[in-house]
Amino acid sequence: MKIPRAIVSILVGGLSLIVFAGLSVAFADAHPVLARDNATATPVVETPTPVVETQMTSGSGHADCLACHSNPNMIGKFTDGETVSLYYDESKHGGSIHAERGLGCRACHADEGNYPHPMSSQNSCTTCHSDLTGGTTPSKDAQFVFDIPLENPRALSLQLNQSCTHCHQSQAQETMGSDHERIMQNGNPYAPVCIDCHDSHDVTAVSKIDVPKVCSKCHLAVYTAYKSSVHGAALEANSNPDVPTCGNCHGTHVVTGPNNANFRADSIELCGKCHADKALMAKYGISTDVFNTYLNDFHGRTVNFSRESEMKVAEATCYDCHGVHNILPPQDKDSTVYPANLQRTCQQCHKDADITFPQAWLSHKVPNWRNAPVLYAVNLAYVILIPVILGGMILYIALDAYHRIVSRKKNHEHK
């Protein structure tokens, strides 16, 4: 029985595709992390939101404000008795983004519309403060104490912080779902707001390199650990822009952390943005196999699957083994993945892990004849046998079907 060339070509082509697909899966360089719509946000380079220009001239009140606030003896007193200096150093404003855009005092202090303030129609300090100045003529060293109808300086900061939202609406909206906002809503007034990170008068955009120092105002212990890590040390030593800082992992305005339901599973994507980048890793002699082998082992496959299925799993992520802020090079004796420390690291999940338990781990190496000959042989057998067996089955079924069709056709012709 002669088989038509067209049928042979189709069968050979199909078998070739099956073999090629099997080899491609087995020897793929990377196992891509599946992105989700609700994955933990990572920061992008931000473009400042355009603001309405207000000329910083005496007409806008800037010079009028300095008539009093350039005096170091200006003091504000809160209802709890705490005092704060109302002295304004004009040199600080001169280097700010607001000064570059011509924004004067009342761009932020919009409520202080009259001179000196809405509660007074007079233009002399002695009208309200003669008891402090000792008469109608203030002495040179006299303190001018103004009652501020707020409980404490933090209350004033929170009130003034609302001015930022007038111009920076998109950034303000982003903070609504952040961990900082959640802490504020839970009753902690000292959760960070705009002026805590960007300052009040010396307003600046925070560069990536400066982010850790800004965060250290609240997270000093975390910053101390980060400084000694492989990432932080590189940043401290030469301001290396390649290393991740707080913003890369936690975001800038949309700040998220371990309390976020998706943060743990999504952390593998955060690490993968760098450790799956061949060009970036080549600069530091780090193989991308470190990340790819994780995604191909039990831990990585399970965690990555959970991100898509919304299942909550306890399998190890990158930071479970390598640490969080205190990540050290694997060659460092204090590293959690240093050979002598591996048993203790594994015992975080595998309580009964003995001294030989870590030896079953390939240390993120791709199996080959040298480091894992048996595993490599098994993998190779699967790569060859699966396409051959499946291809053979398909070929057998196709030939059998062809034979049946031809036989039926001949029987029909003989009738």
C-alpha positions in Angstrom: 0.0 0.0 0.0 1.5 3.3 -1.1 0.9 6.2 1.2 0.4 9.6 -0.5 3.2 12.1 -0.1 0.8 14.7 1.3 -0.2 12.4 4.2 3.5 11.6 4.9 4.4 15.3 4.8 1.6 16.2 7.3 2.6 13.4 9.7 6.3 14.2 9.6 5.6 17.9 10.1 3.4 17.2 13.0 6.0 14.9 14.6 8.7 17.6 14.1 6.5 20.2 15.9 5.9 17.9 18.8 9.6 17.1 19.2 10.5 20.8 18.9 7.9 21.8 21.5 9.2 19.2 23.9 12.8 20.4 23.5 11.8 24.1 23.8 10.0 23.4 27.1 12.9 21.4 28.6 15.6 23.8 27.6 13.8 27.1 28.0 16.1 29.8 29.5 13.3 31.4 31.6 10.0 30.6 33.2 8.2 33.9 33.0 6.5 35.2 36.1 2.8 35.6 35.4 1.7 39.1 36.0 -1.6 39.9 37.6 -3.8 42.9 37.3 -3.8 43.4 41.1 -0.1 42.5 41.6 1.8 44.6 44.2 2.6 47.9 42.5 6.2 48.9 41.7 7.2 52.5 41.3 7.8 54.3 38.0 9.7 57.4 37.3 7.3 60.2 38.3 6.7 63.4 36.5 5.7 66.2 38.8 2.1 67.2 38.4 1.8 70.7 36.8 0.7 73.3 39.3 -1.0 76.7 38.9 1.7 79.4 38.9 1.5 82.1 41.5 4.1 84.8 41.2 6.2 85.1 44.3 6.0 88.9 44.6 5.0 91.3 47.3 1.6 91.5 45.6 1.0 87.8 46.3 1.9 88.4 49.9 5.5 86.9 50.1 7.1 90.2 51.1 4.3 90.9 53.6 4.8 87.5 55.2 8.6 88.0 55.6 8.0 91.3 57.4 7.1 89.2 60.4 8.3 85.7 59.7 11.9 86.8 59.1 12.1 87.6 62.8 13.7 84.7 64.8 11.6 85.7 67.8 8.3 84.7 66.3 6.8 81.9 68.4 3.6 79.9 68.0 1.9 78.4 71.0 -0.5 75.4 70.7 -3.4 74.6 73.0 -1.4 71.8 74.7 1.2 74.4 75.7 3.9 73.3 73.2 5.6 76.0 71.2 7.2 76.2 67.8 9.3 78.8 66.0 7.4 80.7 63.3 10.7 81.9 61.8 11.0 81.3 58.1 14.4 81.0 56.5 13.9 82.4 53.0 17.1 80.7 51.7 15.4 77.2 52.1 12.5 78.2 49.8 15.0 79.5 47.2 16.2 76.0 46.4 12.8 74.3 46.3 10.7 73.2 43.4 8.0 75.6 44.4 10.3 78.6 44.2 11.4 77.5 40.7 7.8 77.6 39.7 7.2 81.0 41.3 4.9 79.8 44.1 4.7 82.1 47.0 3.6 81.6 50.7 -0.1 81.8 50.0 0.0 79.0 47.4 0.1 76.7 50.5 -1.1 79.0 53.3 -4.2 80.0 51.4 -6.2 80.6 54.6 -4.0 83.4 55.8 -5.5 85.8 53.3 -5.3 89.1 55.2 -2.4 91.0 56.8 -1.3 89.9 59.3 -3.9 87.2 59.7 -7.7 87.0 59.3 -8.3 87.4 63.0 -6.8 90.9 63.0 -7.5 94.0 60.8 -4.6 95.9 62.3 -1.1 96.1 60.8 0.9 96.5 64.0 2.2 93.6 66.2 1.9 95.8 69.2 -1.9 96.0 68.8 -2.2 92.4 69.9 1.0 91.8 71.7 1.7 95.0 73.7 1.7 92.9 76.8 4.6 91.0 75.5 6.6 93.8 74.0 6.3 96.1 77.1 4.5 98.9 75.3 3.8 100.3 71.9 7.4 99.9 70.8 8.7 96.3 70.7 12.1 95.7 72.2 14.7 94.1 70.0 14.8 90.8 71.9 11.1 90.5 72.7 9.4 87.3 71.8 6.1 87.5 69.8 3.9 84.6 70.9 0.9 83.8 68.7 -1.8 81.4 69.9 -2.4 78.7 67.4 -5.9 77.1 67.7 -4.6 73.6 67.2 -3.6 70.9 69.7 0.1 70.5 68.7 2.6 70.9 65.8 1.5 67.6 64.2 -2.0 68.8 63.9 -0.7 71.9 62.1 1.4 69.7 59.8 -1.7 67.6 58.9 -3.8 70.7 58.2 -1.1 72.3 56.0 -0.5 69.0 54.2 -4.0 69.3 52.7 -2.6 72.1 50.5 -0.6 69.5 48.6 -3.7 67.9 47.3 -4.8 71.0 45.5 -2.0 70.6 42.9 -0.9 67.1 43.3 -4.2 65.3 43.0 -3.0 62.1 41.3 -0.3 61.5 43.9 -2.8 62.2 46.7 -5.2 59.7 45.1 -2.4 57.1 45.0 -1.7 57.4 48.7 -5.4 56.6 49.5 -4.8 52.8 49.3 -1.3 52.8 50.8 -0.2 51.3 54.1 0.7 54.8 55.3 -2.9 55.9 54.8 -4.2 52.8 56.5 -2.1 53.5 59.5 -3.4 57.1 59.6 -7.0 55.8 59.4 -6.3 53.5 62.3 -5.6 56.5 64.5 -1.9 57.1 64.3 -1.4 60.8 63.3 2.3 60.3 62.8 1.9 58.1 59.7 3.9 59.8 56.9 2.3 62.5 54.8 3.6 64.5 51.9 5.7 67.0 54.0 7.3 64.2 56.0 9.0 62.9 52.8 9.3 66.1 50.7 9.7 68.7 53.5 7.6 71.8 53.8 9.5 74.8 52.6 12.6 73.1 51.1 10.3 71.0 48.8 12.3 68.6 46.6 11.6 65.5 44.5 13.2 62.5 46.3 15.7 60.7 44.1 16.0 57.0 44.1 19.3 57.2 45.9 17.9 59.4 48.6 14.8 57.3 49.3 16.4 55.0 52.0 17.5 58.0 54.0 14.0 59.6 53.8 12.4 56.3 54.9 14.9 56.0 57.8 13.2 58.9 59.5 10.6 56.4 60.6 12.2 53.0 59.8 15.6 53.4 61.3 16.1 49.7 62.3 15.1 48.6 58.7 17.5 51.2 57.3 20.3 50.0 59.5 19.8 46.4 58.2 19.5 47.6 54.6 22.8 49.6 54.8 24.7 46.5 55.6 23.0 44.3 53.0 24.5 43.6 49.5 22.0 46.1 48.0 22.5 48.9 50.6 26.2 48.6 50.7 26.4 49.1 47.0 24.2 52.2 47.3 26.2 53.6 50.2 29.6 53.0 48.5 29.1 54.4 45.1 25.4 55.5 44.8 24.8 52.6 42.4 21.5 53.3 40.7 21.0 49.6 39.7 20.4 48.3 43.2 16.8 48.3 44.6 15.8 50.8 47.3 12.7 51.0 49.4 10.6 52.4 46.6 11.4 49.5 44.2 9.9 47.0 46.5 7.3 48.9 48.5 6.3 51.7 46.0 6.5 55.4 46.6 3.0 56.8 47.0 1.2 53.5 46.7 3.2 52.1 49.6 2.6 48.4 50.3 4.2 45.9 52.7 3.7 42.4 54.2 0.2 43.4 55.5 -0.9 43.5 51.9 -2.6 40.1 51.0 -0.7 39.8 47.7 2.7 41.1 48.8 4.3 37.8 49.8 3.5 36.0 46.6 4.1 39.0 44.4 7.6 39.5 45.9 9.0 36.9 43.4 8.0 39.3 40.6 9.8 42.2 42.4 13.0 40.1 42.6 12.5 38.9 39.1 12.5 42.4 37.6 16.3 42.5 38.3 17.3 38.8 38.6 15.7 37.8 35.3 17.3 40.7 33.4 20.3 39.1 31.6 21.9 42.4 30.7 21.7 43.8 34.2 22.9 40.6 35.9 25.8 40.2 33.4 27.2 43.5 34.8 27.7 41.9 38.2 28.5 38.3 37.1 25.2 37.0 38.4 23.5 34.2 36.5 19.8 34.6 35.7 19.6 30.8 36.4 19.2 31.9 40.1 15.7 33.1 39.3 14.8 30.7 36.6 15.6 27.6 38.6 13.5 28.9 41.5 10.5 29.2 39.2 11.1 25.7 37.9 11.3 24.0 41.4 8.5 23.1 43.7 8.6 26.3 45.7 8.6 28.6 42.7 5.9 26.8 40.7 3.6 26.7 43.7 4.0 30.3 44.6 3.7 31.5 41.1 0.5 29.4 40.6 -1.0 30.8 43.8 -0.6 34.3 42.4 -3.0 33.4 39.6 -5.4 31.3 41.5 -5.7 33.5 44.6 -4.7 30.6 46.8 -2.7 31.4 49.9 0.3 29.1 50.2 3.2 29.0 52.6 5.9 27.8 50.2 9.2 29.7 50.3 9.6 32.9 48.4 12.9 34.6 47.6 13.0 36.5 50.9 12.2 33.5 53.0 15.6 32.1 52.2 17.7 35.1 51.5 16.3 37.6 54.0 14.3 40.7 53.6 16.3 43.9 54.2 19.5 42.1 55.4 20.3 40.2 52.2 23.9 39.2 52.1 26.1 37.6 49.3 25.9 33.8 49.5 29.7 33.8 50.2 29.3 35.8 53.4 29.5 33.6 56.5 26.5 35.6 58.0 24.3 34.9 54.9 21.2 32.8 55.5 22.2 30.8 52.4 25.8 30.2 53.4 26.4 26.4 53.3 26.9 26.2 57.1 23.6 28.1 57.7 21.4 26.3 55.2 20.1 23.7 57.6 18.8 26.4 60.0 17.3 28.3 57.1 15.4 25.2 55.8 14.2 24.4 59.3 12.1 27.6 59.2 9.6 25.5 57.2 11.0 21.9 57.5 11.3 21.5 61.2 12.8 18.0 61.0 15.4 18.9 58.4 18.7 17.2 59.3 22.2 18.2 58.3 21.9 16.3 55.0 18.6 18.0 54.0 20.2 20.9 52.2 22.3 18.6 50.1 19.2 17.7 48.1 19.1 21.3 46.8 21.0 22.2 43.6 21.8 25.7 44.8 20.0 27.3 41.8 22.2 25.4 39.4 20.8 23.9 36.2 21.3 20.1 36.3 24.2 18.8 34.1 26.5 15.8 33.8 28.9 17.4 36.3 26.7 18.6 39.2 23.7 16.2 39.0 24.3 13.4 36.5 21.4 11.2 37.5 18.9 14.1 37.4 20.3 15.3 34.1 19.9 11.8 32.6 16.3 11.6 33.8 15.5 15.0 32.4 17.2 14.1 29.1 15.3 10.9 28.9 12.0 12.7 29.4 12.9 15.3 26.7 13.6 12.5 24.2 11.1 9.9 25.2 8.0 12.1 25.6 8.1 13.6 22.1 9.0 10.2 20.6 6.3 8.3 22.4 3.6 10.9 21.8 4.8 11.4 18.2 4.8 7.7 17.6 1.3 7.3 19.0 0.0 10.1 16.8 1.8 8.5 13.8 0.4 5.1 14.6 -3.2 6.5 14.9 -2.8 8.5 11.7 -1.5 5.4 9.7 -4.2 3.2 11.2 -6.9 5.7 10.3 -5.5 6.0 6.8 -5.4 2.2 6.4 -9.0 1.9 7.6 -10.2 4.6 5.2 -8.4 3.0 2.2 -9.7 -0.5 3.1 -13.3 0.8 3.4 -12.9 2.5 0.0 -11.6 -0.7 -1.6 -14.4 -2.8 -0.1 -16.9 -0.3 -1.3 -15.5 -0.5 -4.9 -15.7 -4.3 -5.0 -19.3 -4.4 -4.0 
